[in-house]
Amino acid sequence: MKAFRPTKKRVEVSVGESVRILRELQELSQSQLAELIGIPQATISAIENGRVNLGLERAKVLARALNCHPAVLVFPGWEVPLESAA
């Protein structure tokens, strides 16, 4: 029997999509998240739709509210090699 290697499933997501996914996982509406961090709901929408750049300071604030590291938002496609994850 020939050994096989399973394929890697990858989905490319944008910065805005990562914000939306994490917000939805936290079961927050855009309005709730906006109120939580003190920015307009329209800004959350603009970030999620790629019309506004996230920026490092805003990423820190959003990451705190979404219970994740800012790098998760800023670099959504970054892959950490298994060797260095330990």
C-alpha positions in Angstrom: 0.0 0.0 0.0 1.4 3.4 -1.0 1.7 6.0 1.7 -0.1 9.2 1.1 0.1 12.7 2.5 -3.1 14.5 3.2 -3.5 17.8 1.5 -3.4 21.0 3.4 -6.7 22.9 3.5 -6.0 26.6 3.2 -8.4 29.5 2.9 -7.0 32.9 2.2 -8.6 35.6 4.3 -8.1 39.3 4.3 -7.5 41.4 7.4 -11.1 42.5 7.3 -12.4 39.0 6.9 -10.3 37.9 9.9 -11.9 40.7 12.0 -15.4 39.6 10.9 -14.7 36.0 11.6 -13.4 36.6 15.1 -16.2 39.1 15.8 -18.8 36.5 14.8 -17.1 33.8 16.8 -17.4 36.0 19.8 -21.1 36.4 18.9 -20.8 40.2 18.6 -22.6 42.5 16.2 -20.6 45.3 14.5 -22.5 47.7 16.8 -21.6 45.8 19.9 -18.0 45.6 19.0 -17.9 49.3 18.1 -19.4 50.2 21.4 -17.0 47.9 23.3 -14.0 49.6 21.8 -15.4 53.1 21.3 -15.3 53.6 17.6 -18.2 54.1 15.1 -20.0 51.0 13.8 -19.3 52.4 10.3 -15.6 52.1 11.0 -16.0 48.4 11.9 -17.9 47.9 8.6 -15.2 49.7 6.6 -12.5 47.6 8.2 -14.3 44.3 7.5 -15.0 45.4 3.9 -11.4 46.5 3.3 -12.2 50.2 2.8 -10.1 51.3 5.8 -6.7 49.9 6.8 -6.6 48.4 10.2 -3.4 49.9 11.5 -1.3 48.6 14.4 -3.0 50.7 17.2 -6.5 49.8 16.1 -5.4 46.1 15.7 -4.3 46.2 19.4 -7.6 47.5 20.5 -9.6 45.1 18.4 -7.4 42.2 19.4 -8.1 42.9 23.1 -11.8 43.0 22.5 -11.7 39.9 20.4 -9.5 37.9 22.8 -6.7 37.3 20.3 -3.2 38.4 19.5 -2.9 41.5 17.2 -0.8 39.5 14.8 -3.9 37.2 14.1 -5.6 40.3 12.7 -2.7 42.0 11.0 -1.2 38.8 9.4 -4.2 36.5 8.9 -2.4 34.2 6.4 0.8 33.8 8.3 1.8 30.2 8.8 4.0 29.2 11.7 6.2 26.1 10.9 5.4 23.3 13.3 9.1 23.1 14.5 9.0 26.7 15.8 5.5 26.4 17.4 6.9 24.5 20.4 
